[in-house]
């Protein structure tokens, strides 16, 4: 009996060996497949210089074949060691593959949100008996003619819901007068215009009532892009921070207006900020009356871009648009940011509730909501809007420093999730990946300079609200000229 058992064991050993060899080969094939998939993802993303790409590929492939060689040799310790290392390598490769695929999809979708979303309100008097859209069927509805394409789409939307008689009026003030004087039964007004008018007069909130809301998406044309080789040529990016939460494509006032000038050869960056109440001529608006630059955002990101180009006599190559939600999400995913405060002050965060934050003199660590309050506060600052602009520059610099630090690798995936759908830009994927590739290859340190346009406090009529003077900042010609010269020098420096 004993001899028979030994013979059976001997006979089964070759089968076990064959099974083990098949298992090791399958493990090798799985690991090698992950290597190939990772290399394809890295190649498609195109962020690694050729030398690093070839080095990565060679190391991964040599590792796979080295581990296969060990598993086929005698000695269970070697095989166990090689198996464990292969499994660890597979897990690491899979995680990297997910990161690269996530990044590729994120960059691929960047330009797909380039549109203006106009949010419309159908408004009636608070004392009226109208409660829903169908209640004003065949009634008169007033509107102000703006963009023909947008207005046509808005009318088409309403016509599908009910029949209306449209009355065109000269501007928003005449629109409100027509409603208050019963010349029309309702008015059609963009949300951004409504918020702006309510800021001018609190009385509006008690007089009117919204009975219907809808949105129209208008795709932006590529004419705003002025492409350059971002690794060899200087370029300007316009940063627009709109004063809304939620959908980033929504048209609203642009509270942050900043030009980021980048010289990839000298590795210098210039942040030029324009106070929100700067009194300028809005591009494309047929009037002699100036307006606050923040109101350019009501007409869309394209109007903001072209207005800034006119003011500074520059070409803006690309733009990036963010809102309140963007800032909160990004700062929180970064684990907060650190800013240095010159003088202690209080600021308020307003959304569903009003929260007061105190900022102490010296270094302060801010979470997302604190960062937003820090960026928006001006009334408690001795230098008002100029001080707010400086705070915005501090925030951007702090975010850039955090993003460029090694610690970002631990937060990388969370940061992409925070950014996804929270900002839009017309910078091409190739431009971004080329810059990343150059940064990896050269690892330069960047110099950041900040400049803010100066002006004089005043009260004047604006294009957006002609009948009432409001606070504006009259541009200081010397300051504007200094900004032009600084941007020109950075762009031309070699």
C-alpha positions as CSV (number, residue, x, y, z in Angstrom):
1,X,0.0,0.0,0.0
2,X,2.8,2.4,0.9
3,X,4.6,1.8,-2.4
4,X,1.4,2.5,-4.3
5,X,0.9,5.8,-2.6
6,X,4.4,6.9,-3.4
7,X,4.0,6.0,-7.0
8,X,0.7,8.0,-7.2
9,X,2.4,11.0,-5.8
10,X,5.3,10.8,-8.2
11,X,2.9,10.4,-11.1
12,X,1.0,13.5,-10.1
13,X,4.1,15.8,-9.7
14,X,4.5,16.4,-13.5
15,X,0.9,17.5,-13.7
16,X,1.3,19.9,-10.8
17,X,4.4,21.3,-12.4
18,X,2.5,21.9,-15.7
19,X,-0.4,23.5,-13.8
20,X,2.1,25.8,-11.9
21,X,3.9,26.8,-15.2
22,X,0.5,27.6,-16.8
23,X,-0.4,29.8,-13.8
24,X,2.9,31.6,-13.9
25,X,2.6,32.2,-17.6
26,X,-0.9,33.5,-17.2
27,X,0.3,35.9,-14.4
28,X,3.1,37.1,-16.7
29,X,0.6,37.6,-19.6
30,X,-1.7,39.6,-17.3
31,X,1.2,41.7,-16.1
32,X,2.5,42.2,-19.6
33,X,-0.9,43.2,-20.9
34,X,-1.2,45.9,-18.1
35,X,2.2,47.1,-19.1
36,X,1.2,47.5,-22.8
37,X,-2.1,49.2,-21.8
38,X,-0.3,51.6,-19.5
39,X,2.3,52.5,-22.2
40,X,-0.6,53.1,-24.7
41,X,-2.3,55.4,-22.2
42,X,1.0,57.3,-21.5
43,X,1.6,57.6,-25.3
44,X,-1.9,58.9,-26.0
45,X,-1.7,61.4,-23.1
46,X,1.6,62.6,-24.5
47,X,3.0,64.2,-21.4
48,X,6.3,62.3,-21.0
49,X,9.4,63.3,-23.0
50,X,10.5,60.5,-25.4
51,X,13.5,59.5,-23.2
52,X,11.3,59.0,-20.1
53,X,8.7,57.2,-22.1
54,X,11.2,54.7,-23.6
55,X,12.9,54.3,-20.1
56,X,9.5,53.6,-18.5
57,X,8.7,51.0,-21.2
58,X,12.0,49.3,-21.0
59,X,11.9,49.0,-17.2
60,X,8.4,47.6,-17.1
61,X,9.0,45.1,-19.9
62,X,12.4,43.9,-18.4
63,X,10.7,43.6,-15.1
64,X,7.9,41.4,-16.5
65,X,10.3,39.0,-18.4
66,X,12.7,39.0,-15.4
67,X,9.9,37.8,-13.1
68,X,8.8,35.2,-15.7
69,X,12.3,33.9,-15.8
70,X,12.4,33.5,-12.0
71,X,9.0,31.7,-11.8
72,X,10.2,29.1,-14.3
73,X,13.4,28.3,-12.4
74,X,13.6,25.7,-9.6
75,X,13.1,26.7,-6.0
76,X,9.8,27.6,-4.5
77,X,11.3,30.6,-2.6
78,X,12.3,32.2,-5.9
79,X,8.9,31.5,-7.5
80,X,7.0,32.9,-4.4
81,X,9.2,36.0,-4.4
82,X,8.7,36.6,-8.2
83,X,4.9,36.0,-7.8
84,X,4.5,38.5,-5.0
85,X,6.6,41.1,-6.8
86,X,4.5,40.6,-10.0
87,X,1.3,41.0,-8.2
88,X,2.5,44.2,-6.5
89,X,3.7,45.5,-9.9
90,X,0.3,44.7,-11.4
91,X,-1.6,46.6,-8.7
92,X,0.7,49.6,-9.2
93,X,0.4,49.5,-13.0
94,X,-3.4,49.3,-12.7
95,X,-3.5,52.3,-10.4
96,X,-1.3,54.3,-12.8
97,X,-3.4,53.2,-15.7
98,X,-6.5,54.5,-14.0
99,X,-4.8,57.8,-13.3
100,X,-3.6,58.3,-16.9
101,X,-7.0,57.3,-18.4
102,X,-8.8,59.7,-16.0
103,X,-6.4,62.5,-17.0
104,X,-6.8,61.7,-20.7
105,X,-10.6,61.8,-20.4
106,X,-10.5,65.0,-18.3
107,X,-8.3,66.8,-20.8
108,X,-10.3,65.4,-23.8
109,X,-13.5,66.9,-22.3
110,X,-12.0,70.4,-21.5
111,X,-13.2,72.2,-24.6
112,X,-16.6,70.6,-24.7
113,X,-18.2,73.0,-22.3
114,X,-17.3,76.1,-24.3
115,X,-20.7,77.7,-24.4
116,X,-22.8,80.5,-22.8
117,X,-25.8,79.4,-20.8
118,X,-28.4,82.1,-20.6
119,X,-30.8,81.6,-17.7
120,X,-34.1,83.4,-18.3
121,X,-36.9,84.4,-16.0
122,X,-40.5,85.2,-16.8
123,X,-41.4,87.8,-14.3
124,X,-44.7,89.3,-13.2
125,X,-45.8,91.8,-10.6
126,X,-46.0,90.4,-7.1
127,X,-49.6,91.7,-6.9
128,X,-50.7,89.9,-10.1
129,X,-52.9,86.8,-10.2
130,X,-50.4,85.0,-12.5
131,X,-48.8,81.9,-11.0
132,X,-47.6,79.8,-13.9
133,X,-46.6,80.3,-17.5
134,X,-50.0,79.3,-19.0
135,X,-51.7,82.0,-16.9
136,X,-50.2,84.6,-19.3
137,X,-51.4,82.9,-22.5
138,X,-52.0,85.5,-25.3
139,X,-50.8,88.2,-22.9
140,X,-48.1,90.8,-23.6
141,X,-44.5,90.0,-22.5
142,X,-41.8,92.6,-22.7
143,X,-38.2,91.9,-23.6
144,X,-34.9,93.7,-24.4
145,X,-33.3,92.7,-27.7
146,X,-29.8,91.4,-27.3
147,X,-28.2,88.6,-29.3
148,X,-30.6,87.7,-32.1
149,X,-29.7,84.0,-32.0
150,X,-30.2,83.7,-28.2
151,X,-33.5,85.7,-28.4
152,X,-34.8,83.5,-31.2
153,X,-34.1,80.3,-29.2
154,X,-35.7,81.8,-26.1
155,X,-38.9,82.7,-28.0
156,X,-39.0,79.3,-29.6
157,X,-38.8,77.7,-26.1
158,X,-41.7,79.8,-24.8
159,X,-43.8,79.3,-28.0
160,X,-43.7,75.5,-27.4
161,X,-45.2,76.1,-23.9
162,X,-47.8,78.8,-24.7
163,X,-48.7,81.7,-27.1
164,X,-47.5,85.2,-26.2
165,X,-47.4,88.7,-27.7
166,X,-43.8,90.0,-27.7
167,X,-43.1,93.7,-27.0
168,X,-39.6,94.9,-27.6
169,X,-38.3,97.6,-25.3
170,X,-35.1,99.8,-25.4
171,X,-33.3,98.6,-22.2
172,X,-33.9,96.9,-18.8
173,X,-35.1,100.2,-17.2
174,X,-37.8,100.6,-19.8
175,X,-38.6,96.9,-19.4
176,X,-39.2,97.4,-15.7
177,X,-41.2,100.6,-16.2
178,X,-43.4,98.8,-18.7
179,X,-44.2,96.1,-16.1
180,X,-44.7,98.5,-13.3
181,X,-47.0,100.7,-15.4
182,X,-49.1,97.7,-16.7
183,X,-48.0,98.2,-20.3
184,X,-47.0,94.5,-20.4
185,X,-48.3,91.6,-18.3
186,X,-44.9,90.0,-17.9
187,X,-41.3,90.5,-18.8
188,X,-38.5,88.2,-20.0
189,X,-35.2,88.9,-18.3
190,X,-31.9,87.1,-18.0
191,X,-31.0,86.0,-14.4
192,X,-27.7,88.0,-14.5
193,X,-29.6,91.2,-15.4
194,X,-32.1,90.6,-12.7
195,X,-29.4,90.1,-10.0
196,X,-27.6,93.2,-11.1
197,X,-30.8,95.3,-11.0
198,X,-31.7,93.9,-7.5
199,X,-28.2,95.0,-6.4
200,X,-29.0,98.6,-7.6
201,X,-32.4,98.7,-5.9
202,X,-33.6,96.4,-3.1
203,X,-37.2,97.5,-3.9
204,X,-37.2,95.3,-7.0
205,X,-37.3,92.1,-4.8
206,X,-40.6,93.1,-3.3
207,X,-42.3,94.2,-6.5
208,X,-41.7,91.2,-8.8
209,X,-42.2,87.4,-8.8
210,X,-40.8,84.7,-11.1
211,X,-43.4,82.3,-12.6
212,X,-41.2,80.4,-15.0
213,X,-37.4,79.8,-15.5
214,X,-35.5,78.1,-18.4
215,X,-32.0,78.1,-19.9
216,X,-30.6,78.4,-23.4
217,X,-27.2,77.1,-24.4
218,X,-25.3,79.0,-27.1
219,X,-22.1,77.3,-28.3
220,X,-19.1,79.7,-28.4
221,X,-17.2,80.0,-31.7
222,X,-13.5,79.2,-32.0
223,X,-12.7,82.7,-33.0
224,X,-11.6,83.5,-29.4
225,X,-8.7,81.1,-29.7
226,X,-5.4,82.6,-30.8
227,X,-3.2,79.5,-30.8
228,X,0.5,79.6,-30.3
229,X,3.2,77.0,-29.5
230,X,2.9,77.3,-25.7
231,X,6.4,75.7,-25.2
232,X,8.2,78.4,-27.2
233,X,5.9,81.4,-27.5
234,X,4.6,83.7,-24.8
235,X,0.8,83.8,-24.4
236,X,-2.0,85.4,-22.4
237,X,-4.8,83.7,-20.5
238,X,-7.8,85.6,-19.3
239,X,-9.2,84.3,-16.0
240,X,-12.9,85.1,-15.4
241,X,-14.4,84.4,-12.0
242,X,-18.2,84.7,-12.2
243,X,-20.4,85.4,-9.2
244,X,-22.5,82.3,-9.2
245,X,-22.7,78.7,-7.9
246,X,-23.5,75.6,-9.9
247,X,-23.4,75.4,-13.7
248,X,-20.1,76.9,-14.9
249,X,-21.4,77.9,-18.3
250,X,-24.0,80.3,-16.8
251,X,-23.7,83.9,-17.9
252,X,-23.2,86.2,-15.0
253,X,-21.1,89.2,-13.8
254,X,-17.4,88.6,-13.9
255,X,-16.1,89.5,-10.4
256,X,-12.6,88.3,-11.1
257,X,-10.9,89.7,-14.2
258,X,-7.2,88.7,-14.4
259,X,-4.7,88.3,-17.3
260,X,-2.1,85.6,-16.8
261,X,0.8,86.3,-19.1
262,X,3.2,83.4,-19.5
263,X,6.7,83.3,-21.0
264,X,7.7,79.6,-21.3
265,X,11.2,80.5,-22.3
266,X,12.2,82.7,-19.4
267,X,9.7,80.8,-17.0
268,X,8.1,84.0,-15.9
269,X,4.4,84.6,-15.1
270,X,2.7,88.0,-14.7
271,X,-0.7,88.3,-13.0
272,X,-2.5,91.5,-14.1
273,X,-5.7,92.1,-12.2
274,X,-8.5,94.5,-13.2
275,X,-10.8,95.8,-10.4
276,X,-14.4,94.6,-11.1
277,X,-15.8,98.2,-11.1
278,X,-13.3,99.5,-13.6
279,X,-15.2,102.0,-15.9
280,X,-14.6,100.9,-19.5
281,X,-16.1,100.7,-22.9
282,X,-17.7,97.2,-23.4
283,X,-16.7,95.6,-26.7
284,X,-19.4,95.3,-29.3
285,X,-22.0,97.4,-27.3
286,X,-23.2,100.2,-29.5
287,X,-23.2,103.1,-27.0
288,X,-21.0,105.9,-25.9
289,X,-21.7,105.1,-22.3
290,X,-19.1,103.1,-20.4
291,X,-19.9,100.3,-17.9
292,X,-18.2,98.4,-15.1
293,X,-16.0,95.6,-16.5
294,X,-17.8,93.1,-14.3
295,X,-21.0,93.7,-16.4
296,X,-19.1,92.5,-19.5
297,X,-19.7,89.0,-18.1
298,X,-23.4,89.4,-18.5
299,X,-23.0,89.5,-22.2
300,X,-20.8,86.3,-22.2
301,X,-17.1,85.3,-21.8
302,X,-16.5,86.5,-25.4
303,X,-17.4,90.1,-24.5
304,X,-15.2,90.0,-21.4
305,X,-12.2,88.7,-23.4
306,X,-12.6,91.3,-26.1
307,X,-13.2,94.2,-23.6
308,X,-9.9,93.3,-21.8
309,X,-8.1,93.1,-25.1
310,X,-9.3,96.6,-26.0
311,X,-8.3,98.0,-22.5
312,X,-4.8,96.6,-22.5
313,X,-4.1,96.6,-26.3
314,X,-3.1,92.9,-26.2
315,X,-4.2,89.6,-27.7
316,X,-5.7,87.1,-25.3
317,X,-4.8,83.6,-26.6
318,X,-7.0,81.6,-24.3
319,X,-9.5,81.9,-21.4
320,X,-10.5,80.0,-18.3
321,X,-13.8,80.5,-16.5
322,X,-14.4,79.6,-12.9
323,X,-17.2,80.2,-10.4
324,X,-17.8,80.0,-6.6
325,X,-18.3,76.3,-6.7
326,X,-15.0,75.8,-8.6
327,X,-12.9,77.7,-6.0
328,X,-14.5,75.9,-3.0
329,X,-14.1,72.4,-4.5
330,X,-10.5,72.9,-5.6
331,X,-9.3,74.4,-2.3
332,X,-10.9,71.7,-0.3
333,X,-9.5,68.9,-2.5
334,X,-6.0,70.5,-2.1
335,X,-6.4,70.2,1.7
336,X,-6.7,74.0,2.1
337,X,-4.2,76.7,1.2
338,X,-2.0,79.1,3.1
339,X,-2.2,82.9,2.6
340,X,-0.4,85.7,4.4
341,X,-2.7,88.5,5.7
342,X,-1.3,92.0,6.1
343,X,-4.0,93.3,8.4
344,X,-6.7,91.4,10.3
345,X,-10.3,91.7,8.9
346,X,-13.7,89.9,8.9
347,X,-15.4,88.5,5.8
348,X,-18.7,86.7,5.2
349,X,-19.6,83.6,3.3
350,X,-23.1,83.7,1.9
351,X,-25.1,80.9,0.3
352,X,-27.8,79.1,2.3
353,X,-26.6,80.9,5.4
354,X,-24.4,83.8,6.4
355,X,-21.2,82.8,8.1
356,X,-18.6,85.2,9.4
357,X,-14.9,84.4,9.2
358,X,-12.1,86.2,11.0
359,X,-8.7,86.4,9.2
360,X,-5.8,87.2,11.5
361,X,-2.6,89.1,10.6
362,X,0.1,86.7,9.4
363,X,-0.3,83.2,7.9
364,X,-3.8,81.8,7.7
365,X,-4.9,78.3,6.6
366,X,-8.1,78.5,4.5
367,X,-10.6,75.8,3.5
368,X,-12.8,76.3,0.4
369,X,-15.6,78.5,1.9
370,X,-13.0,80.6,3.8
371,X,-11.1,81.1,0.6
372,X,-14.2,82.2,-1.2
373,X,-15.0,84.7,1.6
374,X,-11.4,85.9,1.5
375,X,-11.6,86.4,-2.3
376,X,-14.9,88.3,-2.3
377,X,-14.6,90.6,0.7
378,X,-13.9,94.3,0.0
379,X,-16.1,96.4,2.4
380,X,-14.0,95.7,5.5
381,X,-10.8,96.4,3.7
382,X,-9.1,99.8,3.9
383,X,-8.3,99.7,0.2
384,X,-11.6,98.2,-0.9
385,X,-11.7,96.6,-4.3
386,X,-8.0,97.0,-4.8
387,X,-7.4,95.0,-1.7
388,X,-9.9,92.3,-2.8
389,X,-8.0,92.0,-6.1
390,X,-4.7,91.5,-4.2
391,X,-6.4,88.7,-2.2
392,X,-7.5,87.0,-5.4
393,X,-3.9,87.1,-6.7
394,X,-2.7,85.6,-3.4
395,X,-5.3,82.8,-3.7
396,X,-4.2,82.0,-7.3
397,X,-0.6,82.0,-6.3
398,X,-1.2,79.7,-3.3
399,X,-3.2,77.3,-5.4
400,X,-0.5,77.2,-8.1
401,X,2.2,76.5,-5.4
402,X,0.1,73.7,-4.0
403,X,-0.6,72.2,-7.4
404,X,3.0,72.3,-8.4
405,X,4.2,70.7,-5.2
406,X,5.0,67.0,-4.9
407,X,2.2,66.5,-2.4
408,X,-0.3,66.9,-5.2
409,X,0.3,63.3,-6.3
410,X,-1.6,62.1,-3.2
411,X,-4.5,64.3,-4.1
412,X,-4.3,64.1,-7.9
413,X,-7.4,62.0,-8.6
414,X,-9.5,64.0,-6.1
415,X,-8.3,67.2,-7.7
416,X,-9.4,66.1,-11.2
417,X,-12.8,65.1,-9.8
418,X,-13.1,68.5,-8.2
419,X,-12.2,70.3,-11.4
420,X,-14.3,68.2,-13.7
421,X,-17.3,70.3,-14.9
422,X,-16.3,73.1,-12.5
423,X,-14.4,75.2,-15.0
424,X,-14.2,75.7,-18.8
425,X,-11.4,76.8,-21.0
426,X,-10.6,76.9,-24.7
427,X,-6.9,75.9,-24.2
428,X,-6.3,72.9,-26.4
429,X,-5.3,69.5,-25.0
430,X,-2.1,69.6,-27.0
431,X,-1.1,72.9,-25.6
432,X,-1.5,71.7,-22.0
433,X,0.3,68.4,-22.5
434,X,3.2,70.1,-24.3
435,X,3.6,72.4,-21.3
436,X,3.5,69.5,-18.9
437,X,6.1,67.6,-21.0
438,X,8.4,70.6,-21.0
439,X,8.0,71.0,-17.3
440,X,8.9,67.3,-16.7
441,X,11.9,67.5,-19.0
442,X,13.4,70.8,-17.7
443,X,11.9,71.0,-14.2
444,X,12.3,74.8,-14.2
445,X,11.3,77.1,-11.3
446,X,8.8,79.8,-12.2
447,X,8.9,83.5,-11.2
448,X,5.4,85.0,-10.5
449,X,4.9,88.8,-10.5
450,X,1.7,90.5,-9.6
451,X,0.2,93.9,-10.8
452,X,-3.1,95.5,-10.2
453,X,-4.6,98.4,-12.2
454,X,-5.3,101.5,-10.2
455,X,-8.1,104.0,-10.5
456,X,-10.1,106.7,-8.8
457,X,-13.4,106.2,-6.9
458,X,-16.4,107.8,-8.5
459,X,-20.1,107.6,-9.2
460,X,-21.4,107.6,-12.7
461,X,-24.1,106.3,-15.0
462,X,-23.5,102.9,-16.6
463,X,-24.7,101.3,-19.8
464,X,-26.3,98.5,-17.7
465,X,-28.3,101.0,-15.6
466,X,-28.6,104.4,-17.2
467,X,-30.9,106.3,-14.9
468,X,-29.0,105.9,-11.6
469,X,-25.4,106.7,-10.8
470,X,-23.5,103.8,-9.2
471,X,-20.0,103.3,-7.8
472,X,-17.3,102.9,-10.5
473,X,-13.5,103.1,-10.6
474,X,-12.2,105.6,-13.2
475,X,-9.1,104.0,-14.8
476,X,-5.7,105.6,-14.1
477,X,-4.1,106.1,-17.5
478,X,-0.6,105.8,-16.1
479,X,-1.5,102.5,-14.4
480,X,-3.0,101.1,-17.6
481,X,0.1,102.1,-19.5
482,X,2.4,100.4,-16.9
483,X,0.3,97.2,-17.3
484,X,0.6,97.3,-21.1
485,X,4.4,97.8,-20.8
486,X,4.8,95.0,-18.3
487,X,2.9,92.5,-20.4
488,X,4.8,93.6,-23.6
489,X,8.2,93.2,-21.9
490,X,7.3,89.8,-20.6
491,X,5.9,88.6,-23.9
492,X,9.0,89.8,-25.8
493,X,11.7,88.7,-23.3
494,X,13.9,85.9,-24.6
